[in-house]
Amino acid sequence: MKWAHRLAMLTAAAACVLIVFGGLVTNTGAALAVPDWPTTFGQNMFLFPSSQMVGGVFYEHSHRLLGALVGALTLALAATLWSSGGHLRALGVVAVVAVLTQGVVGGLRVVLQADALALVHGPLAQAFLALLVTLAVVTSARIALPVVAVSGATRALALAAALLVFCQIVFGALLTHAGRIDLHLAGAAGVFALVPVVTARLRHTRDAVAAPAAGALLALLGVQLVLGLGAYVARFSPLWIPGDSSRCWCYRSRIDSLAGSCSQRSWCSPCASWPASVRPTRSRLAASGAFAPRAVNAVTDCPEATSAGRARSSGATPASVRALERGPSAWQQRRRPVEAVL
């Protein structure tokens, strides 16, 4: 069980990094930098040369490679848990199904270019992370310690908080892809009202698992508040934030996590995402055949660049795309303030 716990921790950590890269893919406008799937510009994904991983292609292709790593770790974890039988075996199988589903949904998002699939892809990633955290908890040595009795009201509040946090994840996806800030603000108010109550109740139980996790959850709630405010100011206010756009992405590209454990030791971690997503259209480039990684990236790496915007609006012929490749983009030359980009 020790090895299963370590593997579960490693898989959860890798999933966190994967989620961060997923946020970078959205925030940098690189969601379609690689136009095909499961291949990468017609090549085997694992053999794609690193020299061509530039700009948006770097974020998108790295996200795919990390996804493959998480998938392999999940398979290894499920194989390790198989001999344990019971609920551990079942959770391992569910994790495999979830990671395969997530990979297929992400691939179809590229192939079909459907925003509806993006609304599924993001929240499913958070649910998968919650499952990995659950596996890490139930395979730990502390889970064998005596469980402190928890009232039915505390259990109900913990479950309600977990459901509310997941709804907030969905609202974050709706904000990113549909601009529904009203739902997200309402969900945030509910999370910040309910989660502190749940953490207070769990900390008072002095349970070996629930009490320390509740304290960590309260700290994460504070971090989430700072990140959420930074994201709101960056996107929805006229205030200027010092630094370039990559620093602004640090406000918006954060881990949206939902943590949980088995039975009455369940709680949640606040999560929301307010990135300013820019998803450039590649249909005209596809029609023209300009699918070289650098050619596509020249138009899509920075949608705000004047030359790239003109290329997109004018049809982006292969010749014009190649012209964009020859020198640094207008965005790289001017490094405009964040508010100009937003």
C-alpha positions in Angstrom: 0.0 0.0 0.0 3.0 2.3 0.6 3.9 2.1 -3.1 0.3 2.7 -4.2 0.2 5.8 -2.0 3.5 7.1 -3.5 2.3 6.4 -7.0 -1.1 8.1 -6.3 0.8 11.2 -5.0 3.0 11.3 -8.0 0.1 10.9 -10.4 -1.8 13.7 -8.6 1.2 16.0 -8.8 1.6 15.3 -12.5 -2.1 16.0 -13.0 -1.7 19.4 -11.3 1.1 20.3 -13.7 -1.1 19.1 -16.6 -3.9 21.4 -15.4 -1.5 24.3 -15.2 -0.4 23.7 -18.8 -4.0 23.4 -19.8 -4.6 26.9 -18.4 -1.6 28.1 -20.4 -2.9 26.6 -23.5 -6.2 28.5 -23.1 -4.7 31.8 -21.9 -2.0 32.0 -24.6 -4.5 31.3 -27.4 -2.7 28.0 -28.2 -5.8 25.8 -28.0 -5.6 24.9 -31.7 -1.9 25.6 -32.4 -1.6 21.9 -33.3 -4.4 21.3 -35.8 -4.6 17.5 -35.8 -5.0 14.7 -33.3 -3.7 12.2 -32.2 -0.8 13.0 -34.5 1.1 16.3 -34.4 1.3 17.9 -37.8 1.0 14.5 -39.3 3.9 13.0 -37.2 3.9 10.6 -34.3 3.2 12.7 -31.2 6.1 11.2 -29.3 8.6 11.7 -32.1 7.7 15.3 -32.9 11.0 17.3 -32.9 11.5 19.6 -30.0 13.1 22.2 -32.2 9.7 22.9 -33.7 8.0 23.3 -30.4 7.9 27.1 -30.4 5.2 29.5 -29.3 1.7 28.1 -29.1 2.9 24.7 -30.4 5.1 24.4 -27.3 2.2 24.9 -24.9 -0.2 22.7 -26.9 2.2 19.8 -27.6 3.6 19.9 -24.1 0.1 19.6 -22.8 -0.4 16.5 -24.9 2.8 14.9 -23.7 1.9 15.6 -20.1 -1.5 14.1 -20.7 0.2 10.9 -22.0 2.4 10.8 -18.9 -0.6 11.2 -16.6 -2.4 8.5 -18.5 0.5 6.1 -18.1 0.8 6.8 -14.4 -2.9 6.3 -14.0 -2.7 2.9 -15.7 0.3 2.0 -13.4 -1.7 3.1 -10.4 -4.8 1.1 -11.4 -2.6 -2.0 -11.9 -1.0 -1.5 -8.4 -4.5 -1.2 -6.8 -5.9 -4.2 -8.7 -4.6 -6.8 -6.2 -6.2 -4.8 -3.3 -9.7 -5.6 -4.6 -12.8 -3.9 -3.2 -13.3 -0.2 -3.5 -9.6 0.4 -4.3 -9.8 -1.7 -7.4 -13.0 0.0 -8.4 -11.5 3.5 -7.9 -8.5 2.5 -10.0 -10.7 1.3 -12.8 -12.8 4.6 -12.6 -9.5 6.6 -12.8 -8.5 4.8 -16.0 -11.9 5.4 -17.6 -11.8 9.0 -16.6 -8.3 9.7 -17.9 -9.1 8.0 -21.2 -12.3 9.9 -21.5 -10.5 13.1 -20.8 -7.9 12.4 -23.5 -10.6 11.6 -26.1 -12.6 14.8 -25.2 -9.4 16.9 -25.5 -8.6 15.3 -28.9 -12.1 15.8 -30.2 -12.0 19.4 -29.1 -9.1 19.9 -31.6 -10.6 17.9 -34.4 -14.2 19.2 -34.2 -13.2 22.7 -32.9 -16.3 22.6 -30.6 -16.5 25.0 -27.7 -19.0 22.7 -26.0 -16.3 20.1 -25.6 -14.1 22.7 -23.9 -16.8 23.1 -21.4 -16.6 19.4 -20.6 -12.8 19.1 -20.8 -12.0 21.6 -18.1 -14.4 20.5 -15.3 -13.6 16.8 -16.1 -10.0 17.6 -15.4 -10.8 18.9 -11.9 -13.0 15.9 -11.2 -10.2 13.6 -12.2 -7.8 15.4 -9.9 -10.3 15.0 -7.1 -10.3 11.3 -7.7 -6.5 11.1 -7.6 -6.5 13.0 -4.3 -9.0 10.6 -3.0 -6.8 7.7 -4.0 -3.8 9.3 -2.3 -5.9 9.7 0.9 -7.3 6.2 1.0 -3.9 4.6 0.4 -2.1 6.6 3.1 -1.1 5.2 6.5 -3.3 7.7 8.3 -6.5 6.3 6.8 -6.1 3.3 9.1 -6.2 5.5 12.2 -9.4 5.6 14.2 -12.0 7.9 12.7 -13.5 10.6 14.9 -17.3 10.7 14.9 -18.6 13.4 12.7 -22.2 14.7 13.0 -24.6 14.2 10.2 -24.9 18.0 9.7 -21.1 18.3 9.1 -21.2 15.5 6.6 -24.1 17.1 4.8 -22.3 20.5 4.7 -19.1 18.9 3.5 -21.0 17.2 0.6 -22.8 20.4 -0.2 -19.5 22.3 -0.3 -17.9 19.7 -2.6 -20.9 20.0 -5.0 -20.8 23.8 -4.8 -17.1 23.9 -5.6 -17.6 21.6 -8.6 -20.5 23.9 -9.8 -18.1 26.8 -9.4 -15.6 25.0 -11.7 -18.4 24.6 -14.3 -19.2 28.3 -13.9 -15.5 29.1 -14.4 -15.6 27.2 -17.7 -18.7 29.1 -18.7 -17.0 32.4 -17.9 -14.0 31.4 -20.0 -15.8 30.1 -23.0 -19.2 31.9 -22.8 -18.5 35.1 -20.7 -21.0 34.2 -17.9 -19.4 36.2 -15.1 -22.7 36.5 -13.2 -22.9 32.8 -12.4 -19.2 32.7 -11.5 -19.5 35.6 -9.0 -22.6 34.1 -7.4 -20.8 30.7 -7.1 -17.7 32.4 -5.6 -19.9 34.1 -2.9 -21.4 30.7 -2.1 -18.0 29.0 -1.9 -16.5 31.6 0.4 -19.6 31.5 2.6 -19.8 27.7 3.0 -16.3 26.4 2.8 -15.0 28.2 5.9 -17.9 26.8 7.9 -17.0 23.3 6.8 -13.3 23.7 7.5 -14.1 25.0 11.0 -16.3 22.0 11.8 -13.7 19.6 10.5 -10.8 21.2 12.4 -12.7 20.9 15.6 -13.1 17.2 15.2 -9.3 16.8 15.5 -9.5 13.9 13.1 -6.1 12.6 11.9 -7.0 13.2 8.3 -9.9 15.7 8.2 -8.4 18.3 10.6 -5.0 18.9 8.9 -6.7 18.8 5.4 -9.3 21.3 6.6 -6.5 23.7 7.6 -4.8 23.3 4.3 -8.1 23.8 2.5 -8.6 27.1 4.4 -5.2 28.3 3.3 -6.0 27.4 -0.3 -9.2 29.3 -0.1 -7.1 32.4 0.8 -4.7 31.8 -2.1 -7.7 31.4 -4.4 -9.1 34.7 -3.3 -5.9 36.5 -4.1 -5.7 34.8 -7.5 -9.3 35.4 -8.3 -9.1 39.1 -7.5 -5.9 39.4 -9.6 -7.7 37.7 -12.5 -10.8 40.0 -12.1 -8.7 43.1 -12.0 -6.6 42.0 -15.0 -9.6 41.2 -17.2 -12.5 43.3 -16.1 -11.1 46.5 -14.7 -9.2 49.5 -16.3 -6.4 49.2 -13.7 -3.0 48.6 -15.1 -1.0 45.6 -13.7 2.8 46.0 -14.0 4.7 43.4 -16.0 4.1 41.7 -19.3 1.3 39.4 -20.3 3.1 36.3 -19.1 2.9 37.8 -15.6 -0.8 38.4 -16.0 -1.2 34.7 -17.1 0.3 33.8 -13.7 -2.8 35.4 -12.1 -5.2 33.5 -14.3 -3.4 30.1 -14.9 -3.9 28.5 -11.5 -4.7 25.1 -10.4 -8.5 24.7 -10.0 -8.6 21.8 -7.5 -11.4 19.8 -5.9 -10.0 17.5 -3.1 -11.9 14.8 -1.4 -11.6 11.6 0.7 -13.8 8.6 1.3 -17.0 8.4 3.4 -17.4 11.1 6.1 -13.9 12.5 5.6 -15.0 14.4 2.4 -14.4 18.0 1.8 -13.6 20.3 -1.1 -11.1 22.9 -2.3 -12.2 26.2 -3.8 -11.7 26.5 -7.5 -12.5 29.0 -10.3 -11.0 30.2 -13.5 -11.3 33.6 -15.0 -8.8 33.5 -17.9 -9.3 35.8 -20.9 -9.3 33.1 -23.5 -8.5 33.9 -27.1 -9.0 31.0 -29.5 -7.9 32.0 -33.0 -9.7 30.4 -36.0 -7.6 28.2 -38.2 -10.1 27.2 -40.9 -8.5 29.5 -43.5 -5.0 28.3 -42.8 -6.3 24.7 -43.1 -7.8 25.5 -46.5 -4.6 27.1 -47.7 -2.4 24.2 -46.5 -0.2 26.3 -44.3 0.2 23.8 -41.5 3.9 24.0 -40.9 4.2 24.4 -37.1 6.1 27.8 -37.4 3.7 29.1 -40.0 0.6 28.4 -37.9 2.3 29.7 -34.8 3.3 33.0 -36.6 -0.4 33.8 -36.9 -1.7 32.3 -33.6 1.0 32.7 -31.0 -0.2 36.2 -30.3 -3.6 37.0 -31.7 -3.2 40.7 -30.7 -0.2 41.3 -33.0 -1.2 43.6 -35.8 0.4 41.7 -38.6 -1.1 38.4 -37.3 -4.5 39.9 -37.1 -4.3 41.2 -40.6 -3.2 37.8 -41.8 -6.2 36.1 -40.2 -8.7 38.6 -41.5 -7.3 38.6 -45.0 -7.3 34.8 -45.4 -3.7 34.1 -44.4 -2.3 32.8 -47.6 0.8 30.6 -47.3 3.0 33.4 -48.6 1.7 35.9 -46.0 2.2 33.4 -43.3 5.8 32.7 -44.4 6.4 36.4 -44.3 5.4 36.6 -40.7 7.9 33.9 -39.9 10.9 35.8 -41.0 11.1 38.2 -38.1 9.9 38.8 -34.6 6.2 39.6 -34.3 4.9 43.0 -33.5 4.0 41.7 -30.1 7.5 40.6 -29.4 9.0 43.9 -30.5 6.7 46.2 -28.6 5.9 44.1 -25.5 2.8 46.2 -24.9 1.4 46.6 -21.4 -1.1 44.1 -20.1 -4.1 46.3 -20.4 -3.4 46.8 -24.1 -3.5 43.1 -24.6 -6.6 42.6 -22.5 
